[in-house]
Amino acid sequence: MPRSSYEGLQKNIRALKTPAIEVWLNQYPDKIYTISMDIPEFTCICPKTGLPDFAVITIEYSPQKYCIELKSLKMYTIFFRNAGIFHEHLINKILEDFVKACKPRWAKVKGVFSPRGGITTTVTREYKK
């Protein structure tokens, strides 16, 4: 089988050192409610071409003990502006870092990436306790 030109580009994504996502203490941990955050101007880099990828990232979650601090989430997302990462890996990385930070009841991360070559890519991953 011929070697793919994508091979090896994403070997260390899970170990990528991203900025910390800070949290604050939820005063209603006994209540079940949903928080939804849209990041409409998200950018990262295509690891294949080095060109920017544009997306709308939506994060929804039901907090337990902690809620996400928005400024730190903004700084976290800005980190990816210079990171070469596939769409699928990005959504998985965001969800894993998000869950690690706030330990929600459930969470969902969705990325809708602008067309590249006439194809819009949407990647979604969910976490349920």
C-alpha positions in Angstrom: 0.0 0.0 0.0 1.4 3.4 -0.9 2.4 5.7 2.0 0.0 8.6 2.6 1.3 12.1 2.5 -0.7 12.6 5.8 1.1 9.9 7.6 2.8 11.1 10.8 1.3 14.6 10.7 -0.8 14.1 13.8 1.2 11.5 15.9 1.4 13.7 19.1 -2.0 15.4 19.1 -3.2 13.8 22.4 0.0 15.1 24.1 -0.3 18.6 22.6 0.3 21.1 25.5 -2.6 23.5 25.4 -3.4 26.5 27.8 -5.4 25.6 30.9 -9.1 26.0 30.9 -10.1 27.6 34.2 -13.3 26.9 36.1 -15.3 28.5 38.8 -17.6 26.9 41.5 -21.2 26.4 40.4 -23.6 27.6 43.0 -26.4 25.4 41.6 -24.8 21.9 41.3 -28.1 20.3 42.4 -29.9 21.8 39.3 -29.7 20.3 35.8 -29.2 23.0 33.2 -27.4 23.5 29.9 -24.8 26.1 29.0 -24.1 26.7 25.3 -21.1 28.6 23.9 -20.5 29.5 20.3 -17.1 30.4 19.0 -17.9 31.8 15.5 -14.4 33.0 14.5 -12.3 29.9 15.3 -9.2 29.3 13.2 -6.6 26.6 13.1 -4.0 25.4 10.5 -4.4 22.6 8.0 -1.5 20.3 8.7 -1.3 19.3 5.1 -1.3 22.6 3.3 -0.4 25.1 6.1 -3.4 27.2 5.1 -5.9 28.5 7.7 -9.1 26.6 8.4 -12.1 28.5 9.6 -14.9 27.1 11.8 -17.8 27.7 14.1 -17.2 25.7 17.3 -20.2 25.1 19.6 -19.7 23.7 23.1 -22.8 22.6 25.1 -22.6 21.1 28.6 -24.4 20.5 31.8 -22.3 21.6 34.7 -21.9 19.8 38.0 -19.5 21.3 40.5 -17.7 23.6 38.1 -18.5 26.0 35.2 -16.0 27.1 32.5 -14.4 30.5 32.8 -14.9 32.2 29.4 -11.7 34.2 29.2 -9.5 31.1 29.7 -11.7 29.3 27.1 -11.0 32.1 24.7 -7.2 31.9 25.3 -7.4 28.1 24.9 -9.1 28.4 21.5 -6.6 31.1 20.3 -3.8 28.6 20.9 -5.1 26.6 17.9 -4.5 29.6 15.5 -1.0 28.4 15.0 -1.6 24.6 15.4 -1.7 22.3 12.5 -4.5 19.9 13.3 -7.1 17.8 11.5 -10.7 18.7 12.1 -11.5 15.4 13.6 -8.5 15.6 16.0 -9.4 19.1 17.0 -12.9 18.3 18.2 -11.7 15.3 20.1 -8.9 17.3 21.8 -11.2 20.1 22.7 -13.8 17.7 24.3 -11.1 15.8 26.2 -9.5 19.0 27.6 -13.0 20.5 28.4 -14.2 17.4 30.3 -10.9 17.2 32.2 -11.3 20.9 33.3 -14.9 20.9 34.5 -16.1 17.3 34.8 -19.6 18.0 33.5 -22.7 15.7 33.6 -22.4 15.7 29.8 -20.8 17.7 27.1 -20.9 18.1 23.3 -18.5 19.8 21.0 -19.4 20.5 17.4 -17.2 22.0 14.7 -18.6 23.3 11.4 -15.6 24.0 9.2 -15.8 26.3 6.2 -15.7 24.6 2.8 -12.4 23.4 1.6 -12.4 22.1 -2.0 -16.2 22.6 -2.0 -16.8 20.3 1.0 -18.0 21.6 4.4 -16.9 19.3 7.2 -18.9 19.0 10.5 -17.4 17.0 13.3 -19.3 16.3 16.6 -18.3 14.4 19.7 -20.3 13.9 22.9 -19.3 12.9 26.5 -21.8 11.3 28.9 -20.8 10.4 32.4 
